[in-house]
Amino acid sequence: MADTSAGGVAGSEAGKAPVAQRIDPAREKLSPAQLSFMRQVELSQWQKTLPQRRGRNILTGLSIGALVLAIYGYTFYSVSQERFLDDLEDKAKAARVKAAGTNSP
């Protein structure tokens, strides 16, 4: 059993720090001072993780941008205008020859 008489917290083991309990402000009535303290702690935690989150956001943005540019470049490489127009001209010539051959008899 955990000893609470020597300033310990119930449920904590020797050598381990006590864990904070989750509080739902909607269910429990909290004083304005407690709500203010919760907001202050949340803000400090958010500011502490901001640089790491910003770095990950930049990395994600650059990755998505590189992917978009790669797809755009591959599209221009694989479907270039010269080859596309050449194919159309070849088909048009074949269609004209075929049409001229059926109209001549």
All heavy atoms as an XYZ file, in Angstrom:
794
protein
N       0.841     -1.184      0.000
C       0.000      0.000      0.000
C       0.884      1.244      0.000
O       1.950      1.251      0.575
C      -0.880      0.039      1.253
C      -2.031     -0.933      1.222
S      -3.050     -0.345      0.005
C      -4.601     -0.508      0.178
N       0.386      2.279     -0.591
C       1.130      3.525     -0.628
C       0.932      4.294      0.663
O      -0.157      4.327      1.216
C       0.664      4.372     -1.807
N       1.987      4.916      1.118
C       1.935      5.661      2.361
C       1.654      7.131      2.055
O       2.443      7.780      1.379
C       3.256      5.505      3.094
C       3.241      6.198      4.450
O       2.155      6.532      4.958
O       4.337      6.391      4.981
N       0.527      7.655      2.546
C       0.180      9.048      2.304
C       0.503      9.934      3.491
O       0.355     11.141      3.423
C      -1.321      9.179      1.981
O      -2.068      8.663      3.075
C      -1.663      8.445      0.712
N       0.963      9.367      4.583
C       1.219     10.160      5.783
C       2.498     10.988      5.668
O       2.620     12.021      6.297
C       1.300      9.251      7.010
O       2.370      8.339      6.848
N       3.454     10.568      4.855
C       4.732     11.270      4.757
C       4.751     12.229      3.574
O       5.776     12.467      2.985
C       5.859     10.260      4.651
N       3.605     12.758      3.192
C       3.566     13.717      2.098
C       3.493     13.066      0.740
O       3.582     13.743     -0.275
N       3.366     11.749      0.693
C       3.262     11.050     -0.583
C       1.853     11.145     -1.144
O       0.903     11.483     -0.446
N       1.722     10.835     -2.388
C       0.419     10.847     -3.050
C      -0.071      9.422     -3.132
O       0.695      8.510     -3.436
C       0.537     11.468     -4.464
C      -0.778     11.395     -5.192
C       1.019     12.898     -4.361
N      -1.350      9.218     -2.858
C      -1.909      7.871     -2.894
C      -1.756      7.292     -4.289
O      -2.057      7.952     -5.276
C      -3.378      7.899     -2.496
N      -1.292      6.072     -4.369
C      -1.149      5.405     -5.659
C       0.211      5.587     -6.297
O       0.497      4.981     -7.310
N       1.080      6.426     -5.735
C       2.400      6.599     -6.337
C       3.346      5.570     -5.753
O       3.261      5.212     -4.593
C       2.928      8.016     -6.097
O       3.186      8.202     -4.724
N       4.260      5.099     -6.600
C       5.222      4.103     -6.152
C       6.521      4.798     -5.787
O       6.772      5.938     -6.153
C       5.460      3.087     -7.275
C       4.209      2.302     -7.615
C       4.447      1.340     -8.779
O       5.613      1.110     -9.132
O       3.462      0.845     -9.320
N       7.358      4.111     -5.058
C       8.638      4.677     -4.644
C       9.500      4.964     -5.865
O       9.654      4.124     -6.740
C       9.352      3.707     -3.711
N      10.036      6.187     -5.942
C      10.921      6.542     -7.040
C      10.205      7.077     -8.268
O      10.844      7.452     -9.231
N       8.897      7.131     -8.270
C       8.151      7.647     -9.420
C       7.405      8.903     -9.020
O       6.887      9.010     -7.913
C       7.153      6.612     -9.933
C       7.803      5.426    -10.589
C       6.773      4.582    -11.269
C       7.432      3.426    -12.005
N       6.457      2.605    -12.686
N       7.342      9.850     -9.925
C       6.626     11.102     -9.665
C       5.128     10.868     -9.806
O       4.698     10.032    -10.599
C       7.081     12.162    -10.658
N       4.336     11.577     -9.034
C       2.883     11.426     -9.155
C       2.406     11.968    -10.500
O       2.998     12.886    -11.055
C       2.332     12.261     -8.002
C       3.424     13.204     -7.648
C       4.708     12.523     -7.997
N       1.352     11.383    -10.998
C       0.796     11.764    -12.286
C      -0.436     12.634    -12.048
O      -1.252     12.343    -11.179
C       0.410     10.507    -13.110
C      -0.207     10.895    -14.426
C       1.626      9.640    -13.324
N      -0.563     13.712    -12.802
C      -1.706     14.602    -12.650
C      -2.970     13.916    -13.150
O      -2.938     13.118    -14.090
C      -1.472     15.881    -13.437
N      -4.066     14.240    -12.500
C      -5.347     13.667    -12.907
C      -5.970     14.549    -13.980
O      -5.813     15.762    -13.969
C      -6.304     13.598    -11.718
C      -5.891     12.627    -10.666
C      -6.896     12.624     -9.518
O      -7.693     13.524     -9.378
N      -6.834     11.585     -8.703
N      -6.686     13.913    -14.881
C      -7.420     14.672    -15.896
C      -8.661     15.275    -15.261
O      -9.363     14.627    -14.504
C      -7.828     13.776    -17.052
C      -6.688     13.393    -17.934
C      -7.247     12.913    -19.263
N      -6.183     12.609    -20.175
C      -5.687     13.478    -21.056
N      -6.182     14.681    -21.137
N      -4.716     13.134    -21.848
N      -8.930     16.521    -15.615
C     -10.099     17.215    -15.087
C     -10.920     17.709    -16.263
O     -10.389     18.311    -17.199
C      -9.676     18.405    -14.207
C      -8.920     17.909    -12.985
C     -10.885     19.224    -13.801
C      -8.367     19.015    -12.131
N     -12.215     17.442    -16.225
C     -13.130     17.939    -17.245
C     -13.813     19.188    -16.700
O     -14.651     19.092    -15.806
C     -14.164     16.865    -17.592
C     -15.043     17.267    -18.757
O     -14.747     18.305    -19.392
O     -16.022     16.544    -19.034
N     -13.469     20.371    -17.216
C     -14.055     21.605    -16.683
C     -15.578     21.679    -16.873
O     -16.253     22.377    -16.138
C     -13.376     22.717    -17.470
C     -12.235     22.103    -18.162
C     -12.479     20.639    -18.236
N     -16.111     20.939    -17.818
C     -17.549     20.970    -18.042
C     -18.292     20.237    -16.926
O     -19.406     20.616    -16.563
C     -17.884     20.351    -19.392
N     -17.700     19.204    -16.379
C     -18.362     18.409    -15.341
C     -18.106     18.944    -13.939
O     -18.983     18.935    -13.089
C     -17.899     16.957    -15.398
C     -18.383     16.215    -16.597
C     -18.023     14.764    -16.469
N     -18.105     14.102    -17.756
C     -17.710     12.882    -17.978
N     -17.193     12.183    -16.998
N     -17.814     12.351    -19.171
N     -16.879     19.370    -13.699
C     -16.508     19.803    -12.361
C     -16.532     21.324    -12.284
O     -16.123     22.005    -13.220
C     -15.114     19.292    -12.016
C     -15.022     17.774    -12.005
C     -13.638     17.301    -11.648
O     -12.957     18.011    -10.892
O     -13.253     16.228    -12.122
N     -17.017     21.830    -11.173
C     -17.032     23.275    -10.959
C     -15.636     23.708    -10.535
O     -15.118     23.260     -9.519
C     -18.035     23.652     -9.865
C     -19.472     23.562    -10.302
C     -19.757     24.695    -11.248
C     -21.242     24.747    -11.558
N     -21.546     25.774    -12.488
N     -15.021     24.565    -11.336
C     -13.694     25.072    -11.021
C     -13.783     26.572    -10.764
O     -14.580     27.271    -11.398
C     -12.730     24.800    -12.169
C     -12.516     23.333    -12.539
C     -11.620     23.231    -13.756
C     -11.906     22.573    -11.381
N     -12.945     27.042     -9.888
C     -12.934     28.472     -9.577
C     -12.277     29.232    -10.727
O     -11.523     28.652    -11.520
C     -12.167     28.717     -8.278
O     -10.799     28.460     -8.479
N     -12.541     30.514    -10.863
C     -11.890     31.309    -11.919
C     -10.363     31.254    -11.839
O      -9.685     31.263    -12.864
C     -12.403     32.722    -11.667
C     -13.717     32.535    -10.967
C     -13.545     31.295    -10.141
N      -9.820     31.153    -10.627
C      -8.361     31.058    -10.486
C      -7.842     29.742    -11.056
O      -6.798     29.711    -11.715
C      -7.974     31.175     -9.013
N      -8.585     28.651    -10.825
C      -8.188     27.357    -11.380
C      -8.272     27.363    -12.899
O      -7.375     26.850    -13.587
C      -9.059     26.246    -10.807
C      -8.798     25.948     -9.350
C      -9.805     24.977     -8.776
O     -10.980     24.994     -9.129
N      -9.333     24.112     -7.865
N      -9.334     27.959    -13.442
C      -9.469     28.038    -14.908
C      -8.352     28.878    -15.511
O      -7.788     28.536    -16.556
C     -10.833     28.616    -15.276
C     -12.033     27.725    -15.000
C     -13.329     28.483    -15.252
C     -11.979     26.470    -15.844
N      -8.022     29.978    -14.853
C      -6.937     30.836    -15.328
C      -5.607     30.077    -15.304
O      -4.816     30.167    -16.245
C      -6.851     32.077    -14.452
O      -5.731     32.848    -14.795
N      -5.364     29.318    -14.241
C      -4.129     28.537    -14.143
C      -4.079     27.468    -15.234
O      -3.027     27.239    -15.838
C      -4.023     27.895    -12.758
C      -2.778     27.076    -12.579
C      -1.538     27.685    -12.476
C      -2.847     25.695    -12.538
C      -0.382     26.935    -12.319
C      -1.700     24.937    -12.390
C      -0.478     25.557    -12.277
N      -5.223     26.819    -15.505
C      -5.266     25.805    -16.568
C      -4.927     26.433    -17.919
O      -4.155     25.869    -18.698
C      -6.650     25.145    -16.629
C      -6.878     24.126    -15.538
S      -8.524     23.412    -15.566
C      -8.609     22.723    -17.199
N      -5.503     27.607    -18.206
C      -5.207     28.294    -19.469
C      -3.726     28.655    -19.558
O      -3.110     28.520    -20.615
C      -6.063     29.550    -19.600
C      -7.434     29.253    -20.118
C      -8.194     30.536    -20.454
N      -9.498     30.435    -19.817
C      -9.895     31.111    -18.749
N      -9.119     32.019    -18.214
N     -11.079     30.916    -18.234
N      -3.160     29.106    -18.434
C      -1.748     29.490    -18.407
C      -0.849     28.275    -18.670
O       0.111     28.358    -19.439
C      -1.428     30.107    -17.047
C      -0.022     30.624    -16.919
C       0.243     31.205    -15.538
O      -0.575     31.092    -14.635
N       1.408     31.819    -15.382
N      -1.157     27.146    -18.061
C      -0.358     25.931    -18.259
C      -0.508     25.435    -19.694
O       0.487     25.050    -20.340
C      -0.780     24.846    -17.248
C      -0.168     23.503    -17.589
C      -0.387     25.259    -15.840
N      -1.729     25.452    -20.227
C      -1.940     25.015    -21.614
C      -1.167     25.894    -22.580
O      -0.566     25.407    -23.546
C      -3.427     25.032    -21.952
C      -4.218     23.921    -21.300
C      -5.721     24.076    -21.515
O      -6.163     25.106    -22.057
O      -6.445     23.143    -21.127
N      -1.173     27.208    -22.332
C      -0.433     28.134    -23.193
C       1.062     27.860    -23.136
O       1.747     27.856    -24.165
C      -0.735     29.579    -22.792
C      -0.029     30.657    -23.603
C      -0.495     30.608    -25.065
C      -0.303     32.027    -23.019
N       1.587     27.608    -21.941
C       3.025     27.343    -21.826
C       3.399     26.027    -22.510
O       4.451     25.930    -23.152
C       3.464     27.330    -20.368
O       2.908     26.227    -19.695
N       2.538     25.020    -22.402
C       2.806     23.752    -23.095
C       2.740     23.942    -24.604
O       3.555     23.386    -25.345
C       1.803     22.688    -22.657
C       2.037     22.183    -21.260
C       0.959     21.215    -20.813
O      -0.099     21.103    -21.416
N       1.237     20.493    -19.730
N       1.792     24.732    -25.075
C       1.657     24.985    -26.507
C       2.879     25.731    -27.029
O       3.407     25.414    -28.090
C       0.373     25.791    -26.767
C       0.080     25.996    -28.203
C      -0.477     25.103    -29.075
C       0.340     27.180    -28.965
N      -0.587     25.668    -30.324
C      -0.095     26.945    -30.271
C       0.877     28.415    -28.649
C       0.010     27.893    -31.269
C       0.982     29.365    -29.653
C       0.550     29.095    -30.938
N       3.352     26.728    -26.280
C       4.534     27.490    -26.702
C       5.792     26.628    -26.673
O       6.703     26.840    -27.465
C       4.716     28.716    -25.814
C       3.694     29.797    -26.087
C       3.816     30.961    -25.133
O       4.415     30.847    -24.069
N       3.237     32.091    -25.507
N       5.836     25.665    -25.771
C       7.002     24.791    -25.667
C       7.112     23.884    -26.894
O       8.207     23.596    -27.367
C       6.906     23.954    -24.393
C       8.148     23.152    -24.087
C       8.092     22.536    -22.707
C       7.204     21.326    -22.714
N       7.233     20.586    -21.447
N       5.988     23.430    -27.422
C       6.009     22.527    -28.575
C       5.932     23.262    -29.914
O       6.000     22.627    -30.962
C       4.844     21.531    -28.500
O       3.610     22.244    -28.513
C       4.933     20.666    -27.260
N       5.794     24.596    -29.879
C       5.644     25.362    -31.121
C       6.818     25.201    -32.092
O       6.592     24.957    -33.281
C       5.410     26.841    -30.791
C       5.143     27.762    -31.974
C       3.849     27.352    -32.658
C       5.059     29.199    -31.501
N       8.082     25.311    -31.667
C       9.183     25.168    -32.640
C       9.211     23.796    -33.314
O       9.466     23.693    -34.520
C      10.444     25.371    -31.795
C       9.994     26.103    -30.583
C       8.578     25.684    -30.353
N       8.947     22.741    -32.550
C       8.944     21.400    -33.139
C       7.803     21.271    -34.152
O       7.980     20.730    -35.244
C       8.784     20.357    -32.043
C       8.841     18.934    -32.553
C       8.661     17.931    -31.420
O       8.301     18.290    -30.306
N       8.915     16.672    -31.716
N       6.635     21.790    -33.804
C       5.490     21.721    -34.704
C       5.743     22.555    -35.964
O       5.419     22.145    -37.075
C       4.232     22.234    -33.986
C       2.969     21.958    -34.743
C       1.722     22.312    -33.966
N       1.939     22.268    -32.532
C       1.725     23.303    -31.707
N       1.265     24.410    -32.151
N       1.957     23.199    -30.422
N       6.365     23.730    -35.792
C       6.661     24.588    -36.934
C       7.640     23.889    -37.881
O       7.476     23.924    -39.098
C       7.240     25.912    -36.452
C       7.518     26.871    -37.605
C       7.945     28.221    -37.112
N       6.791     28.883    -36.502
C       6.868     29.691    -35.459
N       8.018     29.948    -34.895
N       5.789     30.260    -34.975
N       8.652     23.232    -37.308
C       9.612     22.503    -38.137
C       8.947     21.377    -38.912
O       9.228     21.172    -40.095
N       8.058     20.653    -38.250
C       7.352     19.571    -38.942
C       6.424     20.117    -40.024
O       6.290     19.525    -41.102
C       6.538     18.754    -37.945
C       7.384     17.863    -37.088
C       6.525     17.054    -36.147
N       7.340     16.232    -35.276
C       6.873     15.594    -34.233
N       5.602     15.685    -33.915
N       7.677     14.862    -33.495
N       5.771     21.250    -39.754
C       4.898     21.855    -40.759
C       5.690     22.308    -41.978
O       5.242     22.138    -43.120
C       4.123     23.032    -40.162
C       3.021     22.600    -39.227
O       2.657     21.429    -39.188
N       2.508     23.533    -38.463
N       6.864     22.880    -41.748
C       7.708     23.311    -42.868
C       8.163     22.100    -43.676
O       8.115     22.119    -44.916
C       8.908     24.127    -42.346
C       8.427     25.486    -41.837
C       9.972     24.294    -43.422
C       9.497     26.286    -41.117
N       8.577     21.044    -43.001
C       9.006     19.827    -43.691
C       7.856     19.223    -44.499
O       8.044     18.823    -45.654
C       9.538     18.811    -42.687
C      10.029     17.482    -43.262
C      11.236     17.715    -44.162
C      10.376     16.525    -42.149
N       6.668     19.194    -43.931
C       5.503     18.661    -44.642
C       5.183     19.517    -45.855
O       4.912     18.996    -46.943
C       4.286     18.601    -43.704
O       4.604     17.781    -42.581
C       3.072     18.033    -44.413
N       5.217     20.837    -45.696
C       4.938     21.739    -46.816
C       5.945     21.581    -47.941
O       5.576     21.547    -49.123
N       7.217     21.480    -47.586
C       8.250     21.297    -48.611
C       8.097     19.947    -49.315
O       8.305     19.841    -50.533
C       9.636     21.421    -47.997
C      10.040     22.829    -47.554
C      11.383     22.792    -46.831
C      10.093     23.773    -48.745
N       7.726     18.915    -48.564
C       7.528     17.593    -49.165
C       6.361     17.607    -50.152
O       6.465     17.074    -51.259
C       7.259     16.545    -48.081
O       8.346     16.467    -47.199
N       5.268     18.214    -49.759
C       4.108     18.294    -50.652
C       4.442     19.136    -51.881
O       4.083     18.784    -53.007
C       2.886     18.849    -49.900
C       2.405     17.835    -48.865
C       1.755     19.203    -50.867
C       1.336     18.354    -47.939
N       5.152     20.253    -51.672
C       5.559     21.092    -52.806
C       6.470     20.349    -53.764
O       6.337     20.461    -54.990
N       7.415     19.568    -53.238
C       8.315     18.789    -54.094
C       7.540     17.733    -54.878
O       7.818     17.502    -56.060
C       9.394     18.127    -53.249
N       6.563     17.115    -54.232
C       5.738     16.121    -54.915
C       4.944     16.759    -56.048
O       4.869     16.217    -57.159
C       4.796     15.435    -53.924
C       3.851     14.387    -54.502
C       4.654     13.179    -54.997
C       2.839     13.960    -53.459
N       4.369     17.923    -55.804
C       3.601     18.624    -56.837
C       4.506     18.996    -58.006
O       4.145     18.797    -59.178
C       2.923     19.872    -56.243
C       2.387     20.786    -57.324
C       1.801     19.463    -55.302
N       5.683     19.529    -57.710
C       6.610     19.890    -58.785
C       7.080     18.661    -59.559
O       7.245     18.721    -60.787
C       7.804     20.645    -58.215
C       7.511     22.069    -57.750
C       8.755     22.674    -57.114
C       7.033     22.929    -58.898
N       7.273     17.540    -58.881
C       7.685     16.316    -59.566
C       6.587     15.826    -60.510
O       6.864     15.437    -61.651
C       8.029     15.235    -58.545
N       5.355     15.851    -60.048
C       4.235     15.429    -60.905
C       4.098     16.376    -62.087
O       3.896     15.947    -63.230
C       2.930     15.358    -60.086
C       3.005     14.206    -59.093
C       1.714     15.211    -60.999
C       1.859     14.178    -58.095
N       4.212     17.675    -61.841
C       4.112     18.676    -62.902
C       5.223     18.480    -63.934
O       4.977     18.479    -65.148
C       4.205     20.063    -62.266
C       3.911     21.212    -63.182
C       2.626     21.473    -63.619
C       4.936     22.062    -63.588
C       2.367     22.549    -64.440
C       4.690     23.135    -64.410
C       3.404     23.379    -64.832
O       3.148     24.441    -65.658
N       6.444     18.270    -63.459
C       7.568     18.061    -64.373
C       7.424     16.772    -65.167
O       7.696     16.731    -66.373
N       6.993     15.707    -64.500
C       6.806     14.436    -65.200
C       5.720     14.556    -66.255
O       5.839     14.000    -67.354
C       6.449     13.331    -64.204
C       6.158     12.016    -64.886
C       7.188     11.252    -65.403
C       4.849     11.561    -65.037
C       6.934     10.047    -66.041
C       4.580     10.369    -65.674
C       5.624      9.613    -66.176
O       5.361      8.438    -66.814
N       4.663     15.300    -65.955
C       3.589     15.480    -66.928
C       4.107     16.189    -68.172
O       3.811     15.777    -69.298
C       2.440     16.290    -66.294
O       1.977     15.593    -65.148
C       1.300     16.475    -67.268
N       4.884     17.241    -67.985
C       5.442     17.938    -69.145
C       6.439     17.067    -69.895
O       6.525     17.135    -71.121
C       6.113     19.249    -68.717
C       5.158     20.403    -68.748
C       4.533     20.802    -67.589
C       4.885     21.067    -69.920
C       3.643     21.849    -67.608
C       4.004     22.115    -69.953
C       3.368     22.512    -68.795
N       7.187     16.252    -69.181
C       8.164     15.384    -69.823
C       7.477     14.301    -70.654
O       7.854     14.040    -71.788
C       9.076     14.745    -68.770
C       9.991     13.693    -69.325
C      11.100     14.050    -70.089
C       9.749     12.343    -69.087
C      11.942     13.086    -70.605
C      10.583     11.380    -69.598
C      11.678     11.747    -70.354
O      12.501     10.783    -70.866
N       6.471     13.652    -70.084
C       5.860     12.507    -70.755
C       4.888     12.899    -71.859
O       4.715     12.157    -72.818
C       5.164     11.607    -69.735
O       4.092     12.292    -69.152
N       4.251     14.034    -71.722
C       3.279     14.457    -72.734
C       3.743     15.816    -73.252
O       3.212     16.846    -72.877
C       1.851     14.562    -72.147
C       0.854     14.927    -73.230
C       1.451     13.281    -71.465
N       4.737     15.790    -74.096
C       5.230     17.052    -74.648
C       4.381     17.438    -75.862
O       3.770     16.591    -76.517
C       6.698     16.938    -75.032
O       6.848     16.022    -76.095
N       4.337     18.717    -76.165
C       3.483     19.208    -77.243
C       3.910     18.670    -78.611
O       3.067     18.385    -79.442
C       3.506     20.739    -77.271
C       2.687     21.372    -76.174
C       1.202     21.175    -76.382
O       0.694     20.057    -76.290
N       0.517     22.241    -76.685
N       5.211     18.547    -78.868
C       5.663     18.101    -80.182
C       5.150     16.698    -80.511
O       4.620     16.469    -81.592
C       7.195     18.111    -80.280
C       7.820     19.492    -80.259
C       8.060     19.991    -78.852
O       7.904     19.220    -77.892
O       8.383     21.171    -78.713
N       5.316     15.777    -79.600
C       4.865     14.409    -79.863
C       3.344     14.351    -79.985
O       2.814     13.633    -80.816
C       5.324     13.476    -78.739
C       6.797     13.138    -78.847
C       7.150     12.046    -77.898
N       7.618     12.687    -76.660
C       7.606     12.132    -75.490
N       7.153     10.917    -75.336
N       8.045     12.762    -74.431
N       2.655     15.117    -79.183
C       1.199     15.103    -79.215
C       0.701     15.623    -80.556
O      -0.165     15.010    -81.185
C       0.666     15.971    -78.057
C      -0.815     16.042    -78.000
C      -1.570     14.938    -77.621
C      -1.480     17.211    -78.314
C      -2.936     14.997    -77.563
C      -2.851     17.284    -78.265
C      -3.585     16.172    -77.880
N       1.277     16.734    -81.029
C       0.846     17.301    -82.316
C       1.257     16.401    -83.485
O       0.517     16.288    -84.472
C       1.420     18.704    -82.492
C       0.846     19.763    -81.542
C       1.554     21.098    -81.738
C      -0.642     19.925    -81.744
N       2.423     15.766    -83.379
C       2.854     14.848    -84.442
C       1.881     13.686    -84.581
O       1.531     13.283    -85.698
C       4.261     14.315    -84.167
C       5.332     15.385    -84.360
O       5.037     16.409    -85.022
O       6.450     15.182    -83.846
N       1.457     13.130    -83.461
C       0.489     12.034    -83.504
C      -0.814     12.488    -84.138
O      -1.421     11.766    -84.945
C       0.217     11.489    -82.104
C       1.409     10.746    -81.525
O       2.313     10.366    -82.310
O       1.439     10.557    -80.284
N      -1.257     13.684    -83.809
C      -2.501     14.194    -84.391
C      -2.353     14.420    -85.903
O      -3.264     14.113    -86.673
C      -2.923     15.498    -83.716
C      -3.569     15.367    -82.348
C      -3.934     16.745    -81.803
C      -4.815     14.512    -82.405
N      -1.190     14.948    -86.303
C      -0.966     15.186    -87.732
C      -0.909     13.875    -88.503
O      -1.446     13.778    -89.623
C       0.322     15.985    -87.931
C       0.200     17.428    -87.508
C       1.515     18.177    -87.598
O       2.495     17.635    -88.165
O       1.562     19.312    -87.094
N      -0.278     12.851    -87.936
C      -0.222     11.541    -88.595
C      -1.625     10.959    -88.758
O      -1.971     10.423    -89.819
C       0.643     10.566    -87.796
C       2.125     10.942    -87.841
O       2.522     11.719    -88.742
O       2.868     10.450    -86.961
N      -2.431     11.070    -87.742
C      -3.796     10.560    -87.821
C      -4.625     11.364    -88.820
O      -5.440     10.808    -89.566
C      -4.467     10.590    -86.442
C      -3.899      9.571    -85.477
C      -4.561      9.654    -84.119
C      -3.918      8.679    -83.146
N      -4.511      8.763    -81.810
N      -4.396     12.680    -88.861
C      -5.130     13.518    -89.808
C      -4.730     13.183    -91.247
O      -5.592     13.118    -92.143
C      -4.870     14.990    -89.513
N      -3.436     12.946    -91.501
C      -2.984     12.565    -92.844
C      -3.595     11.234    -93.267
O      -4.052     11.072    -94.394
C      -1.452     12.456    -92.883
C      -0.741     13.779    -92.939
C       0.760     13.558    -93.002
C       1.502     14.864    -92.925
N       2.953     14.680    -92.927
N      -3.592     10.281    -92.330
C      -4.172      8.975    -92.632
C      -5.654      9.104    -92.916
O      -6.184      8.455    -93.839
C      -3.933      8.014    -91.471
N      -6.341      9.944    -92.183
C      -7.779     10.144    -92.415
C      -8.012     10.828    -93.760
O      -8.954     10.476    -94.488
C      -8.379     10.973    -91.289
N      -7.164     11.790    -94.161
C      -7.309     12.471    -95.460
C      -7.056     11.508    -96.610
O      -7.777     11.512    -97.612
C      -6.338     13.646    -95.543
C      -6.883     14.897    -94.894
C      -5.989     16.093    -95.174
N      -5.496     16.522    -93.858
C      -4.244     16.763    -93.548
N      -3.295     16.674    -94.447
N      -3.917     17.117    -92.334
N      -6.035     10.663    -96.466
C      -5.738      9.677    -97.514
C      -6.888      8.699    -97.662
O      -7.317      8.376    -98.776
C      -4.412      8.947    -97.208
C      -4.211      7.743    -98.127
C      -3.234      9.909    -97.321
N      -7.401      8.262    -96.531
C      -8.523      7.312    -96.557
C      -9.762      7.976    -97.170
O     -10.475      7.359    -97.965
C      -8.815      6.830    -95.139
C      -9.865      5.745    -95.061
C     -10.029      5.263    -93.626
C     -11.098      4.185    -93.563
N     -11.320      3.716    -92.199
N     -10.000      9.218    -96.813
C     -11.179      9.943    -97.355
C     -10.994     10.210    -98.847
O     -11.954     10.098    -99.612
C     -11.367     11.247    -96.593
N      -9.789     10.517    -99.289
C      -9.531     10.768   -100.706
C      -9.674      9.473   -101.505
O     -10.135      9.472   -102.648
C      -8.145     11.363   -100.900
N      -9.275      8.349   -100.895
C      -9.375      7.059   -101.573
C     -10.823      6.594   -101.723
O     -11.158      5.954   -102.713
N     -11.691      6.922   -100.843
C     -13.100      6.488   -100.941
C     -13.899      7.429   -101.836
O     -14.892      7.008   -102.405
C     -13.747      6.447    -99.537
O     -13.634      7.723    -98.926
C     -13.084      5.405    -98.673
N     -13.464      8.672   -102.007
C     -14.215      9.623   -102.843
C     -13.783      9.571   -104.304
O     -14.496     10.054   -105.175
C     -13.997     11.048   -102.334
C     -14.686     11.275   -101.013
O     -15.612     10.579   -100.676
N     -14.213     12.275   -100.265
N     -12.654      8.965   -104.689
C     -12.153      8.983   -106.060
C     -12.859      8.025   -107.020
O     -12.903      8.295   -108.199
C     -10.638      8.738   -106.081
O     -10.348      7.507   -105.458
N     -13.470      6.907   -106.707
C     -14.063      6.006   -107.718
C     -15.282      6.532   -108.329
O     -15.742      7.392   -108.719
C     -14.423      4.739   -106.989
C     -14.034      4.860   -105.578
C     -13.511      6.231   -105.383
